[in-house]
Amino acid sequence: MEKELKKPLNKIHLQLIAILAMTLDHLTWLLFPGYPTSFLPIFFHILGRLAFPIMAYFIAEGYHYTRNKNKYMIRILIFALISHVPYMLQSQVFNEYGWMSLIPFLTGRGITRFMNQASVLWAYFIGLLMLRVNDSSKLKEYQKIVLVFLLCILSFPSDWSCIASLVVLSIGTNRGKPLKQIIWSMFYVSLYALVYSLTLNVIYGILQLGVIISIIPLSLYNGKKSDNEKINKVMKWAFYIYYPLHLLVLGIIGLFI
């Protein structure tokens, strides 16, 4: 019998891919503001789509493996709150409205007043709440549906909107079923792409479907951490710290450009 090919990527590899993709995407927004249609910004943004699914996957996996779900969720919430100002500082909303944009729902026109008012970490936190609702043995099925709908409203103003929360939910509730995880995640992202196309920009709406390329690195994931425990301990906190820090740096740079 032929030996099964070993998957080459561990958790640290995927986290680094997500961090690099996220940084490239945010840097591209800084250097190419608005919705330019030239090759370079489009290409960089497509590569940037790698970040969201990988991060959502590990948020859901973290929920499954953590020994204390409450502490894990509080950690995500704290960093979501910490990340609010840095996120808004580097956003296009800040470029247009300045410091007023730091107060949610104060700026924007029409539906845009309720979009991109918080970072994706807020949506991930809501996604974890959805998983808690799903896992509850005290709630009836219709109650779970109603609560998930209400949580969608809470996460709607964040980056990736309620779609990020629903993707975390779909990944977490379909563990061990990668095809279902992909189908449901792409269904939700397709809805996001449609709304983006109708409200903001058609080309950049379609571009959101580029998240499908994340299937490649995720399919190569071997389910393990790095063999180096020191690296594992560092990377446990690296993303949480790096996320608001790199947004703050980009935001400050944007003030001078």
ChimeraX attribute file (.defattr): number of C-alpha atoms within 10 A of each C-alpha:
attribute: neighborCount
match mode: 1-to-1
recipient: residues
	/A:1	3
	/A:2	4
	/A:3	5
	/A:4	6
	/A:5	6
	/A:6	9
	/A:7	13
	/A:8	11
	/A:9	18
	/A:10	18
	/A:11	19
	/A:12	17
	/A:13	15
	/A:14	22
	/A:15	19
	/A:16	15
	/A:17	19
	/A:18	23
	/A:19	23
	/A:20	15
	/A:21	21
	/A:22	22
	/A:23	19
	/A:24	20
	/A:25	22
	/A:26	20
	/A:27	22
	/A:28	18
	/A:29	20
	/A:30	18
	/A:31	11
	/A:32	15
	/A:33	13
	/A:34	10
	/A:35	14
	/A:36	13
	/A:37	12
	/A:38	9
	/A:39	8
	/A:40	12
	/A:41	20
	/A:42	19
	/A:43	14
	/A:44	17
	/A:45	22
	/A:46	21
	/A:47	20
	/A:48	26
	/A:49	23
	/A:50	27
	/A:51	23
	/A:52	19
	/A:53	25
	/A:54	21
	/A:55	23
	/A:56	25
	/A:57	18
	/A:58	17
	/A:59	23
	/A:60	22
	/A:61	15
	/A:62	16
	/A:63	19
	/A:64	15
	/A:65	9
	/A:66	12
	/A:67	10
	/A:68	10
	/A:69	15
	/A:70	13
	/A:71	11
	/A:72	16
	/A:73	20
	/A:74	12
	/A:75	13
	/A:76	20
	/A:77	18
	/A:78	14
	/A:79	18
	/A:80	23
	/A:81	15
	/A:82	18
	/A:83	24
	/A:84	23
	/A:85	21
	/A:86	22
	/A:87	26
	/A:88	25
	/A:89	24
	/A:90	24
	/A:91	24
	/A:92	16
	/A:93	21
	/A:94	18
	/A:95	16
	/A:96	12
	/A:97	13
	/A:98	14
	/A:99	13
	/A:100	13
	/A:101	22
	/A:102	20
	/A:103	13
	/A:104	18
	/A:105	16
	/A:106	13
	/A:107	19
	/A:108	17
	/A:109	10
	/A:110	9
	/A:111	10
	/A:112	15
	/A:113	16
	/A:114	18
	/A:115	20
	/A:116	22
	/A:117	28
	/A:118	26
	/A:119	27
	/A:120	26
	/A:121	29
	/A:122	29
	/A:123	32
	/A:124	32
	/A:125	25
	/A:126	28
	/A:127	30
	/A:128	26
	/A:129	20
	/A:130	26
	/A:131	23
	/A:132	16
	/A:133	19
	/A:134	20
	/A:135	12
	/A:136	12
	/A:137	9
	/A:138	9
	/A:139	13
	/A:140	10
	/A:141	13
	/A:142	9
	/A:143	13
	/A:144	18
	/A:145	15
	/A:146	11
	/A:147	17
	/A:148	22
	/A:149	13
	/A:150	13
	/A:151	19
	/A:152	21
	/A:153	13
	/A:154	16
	/A:155	28
	/A:156	23
	/A:157	24
	/A:158	24
	/A:159	20
	/A:160	24
	/A:161	25
	/A:162	25
	/A:163	25
	/A:164	31
	/A:165	31
	/A:166	27
	/A:167	27
	/A:168	30
	/A:169	29
	/A:170	24
	/A:171	25
	/A:172	25
	/A:173	17
	/A:174	14
	/A:175	13
	/A:176	10
	/A:177	10
	/A:178	13
	/A:179	10
	/A:180	15
	/A:181	21
	/A:182	17
	/A:183	12
	/A:184	17
	/A:185	22
	/A:186	19
	/A:187	15
	/A:188	18
	/A:189	24
	/A:190	17
	/A:191	14
	/A:192	21
	/A:193	21
	/A:194	18
	/A:195	14
	/A:196	19
	/A:197	17
	/A:198	11
	/A:199	12
	/A:200	14
	/A:201	16
	/A:202	15
	/A:203	15
	/A:204	18
	/A:205	21
	/A:206	15
	/A:207	18
	/A:208	21
	/A:209	19
	/A:210	17
	/A:211	20
	/A:212	16
	/A:213	14
	/A:214	20
	/A:215	14
	/A:216	10
	/A:217	17
	/A:218	20
	/A:219	12
	/A:220	14
	/A:221	17
	/A:222	13
	/A:223	10
	/A:224	10
	/A:225	16
	/A:226	14
	/A:227	10
	/A:228	8
	/A:229	10
	/A:230	10
	/A:231	13
	/A:232	15
	/A:233	10
	/A:234	10
	/A:235	17
	/A:236	13
	/A:237	10
	/A:238	15
	/A:239	16
	/A:240	18
	/A:241	14
	/A:242	13
	/A:243	21
	/A:244	21
	/A:245	16
	/A:246	19
	/A:247	23
	/A:248	20
	/A:249	13
	/A:250	21
	/A:251	23
	/A:252	14
	/A:253	12
	/A:254	16
	/A:255	11
	/A:256	6
	/A:257	7
